[in-house]
Amino acid sequence: MFLPIAEPEQTSLYRGTVRGMYGEDCYHRFKKFGYDDLIMFCAERDSTALCDGDTAAPAMSTGSDGVTYLLGLASYGFPCGSSSLPSVFLRIESFSPWIFHKLNRFAEYTEISTP
């Protein structure tokens, strides 16, 4: 039995530009993989897609106010490096009530200094 040659592990950080897709397109492409547009969104890139090591990579955008916002975390894409299928991200906004609840709970027990 022959195993495929693995790509060498990357030691540098990379960034790319992606553009969001309408939920309907994503839903039809990924519904059999559990895609849920209430907690996920798709983004596509001109040259490549997410790879195995990109799980939890951030999708960020700078707003008109100049602040950079975390929109999502990379979840999955098929296949590695393909430009024919979009990548799927978890929608951070959907989890913000839970995140703030956990942060507030943490703050009850930990003194957090502010600059």
N, C-alpha and C positions, 0 to 999 in steps of 0.2 A: 504494500500500500504506500502510495506517495502522498505526502502532505504538500500543500501549496507553499511556496516561499512567501513568508510574511514580509510585509513592508517594514523597513527599518523604523524604529520609534523616533518620532520627531522630538527634538530637544529645543526647538524655537517656538515661540508663540506666533500665531498667524492671525490675521483678521481679514475679513472679506465684507463685501456689501451684498446684502440680500434685499429682496423686495417682497412684501407681503402678498398673499393670494386671498381671493374670496373664499370663505368657508365652504361654499357649495362645491367648488372644484376639489378642495382637499377632502371633503367628506366622501365624494364619489371615488377618489383614488385610494383612500385609506380606511374606509368603513370596516372592511374585514379585519383590520388590525386594531380596532377599538377607538378610532378617531372620534373625538367629541369636541365640537367647536365651541362649547361653553368653557372648556378648560385648555384648549389647544389652538394653535394657529400654524399655518404653513408659510414658508418663505422659500423663494427660489433664487438661485444665483446663476449668473451667465455661464460660468465655467465649471464649477464643481459643487458637490453637495457635501453634507456632513460625512465624517468617517467614524470608525469605531471609537477612537480616542476623544472624539468631540462631545460625547455625552455630557450634559450639564453646562456646555459652553453658553455664555450669555448672548442674548439678542438685545441690543441696546439702540436707543435713538436719542438724538439731541432735540429737545423741544424748542419752540419759538422763544421760550424764556431763557435759552442758553443752558438749561439744566439737562444732563444726560440721565435718561430713565432706563431702568431694567424692564424690558417688555416680556422676556421669556427665557427659558432654559432649554437647550437642545435636548430633544427626546430621542428621535430616530429618523433615519432616512435610508433609502434603498437605491442602488447599492453604493458602496463607498466611492466617492468621487464622481458620481454620475450627475450629469446636468439635466437628464430627461425627467427626473422625478424630484419634487420638492422635499425639503426637510421639515420635520415636525417639531414644534416647540411647545412646552408647557406655558400657558398664559399666566404670568405672575399675578396680574390683576385679579384673577379668579381665586387666588389663594391669599390675597392680602389680608382679609379679616382674620384668618388663621395665623398668619405670620405676626400680625400686630398683637393678637391675643397671646401668642407665645413670648413675644418680646416684652410685653407688659408683665407677664408672669415672671419672667427672668429678672426684670427690673425690681420686682418686689423683694428679691433676695440679694441683689447685687447692686452696690452703689456704682453708678455710672457717671463719671465726670464729663462735663461738657466744656468745650474750648471757650 
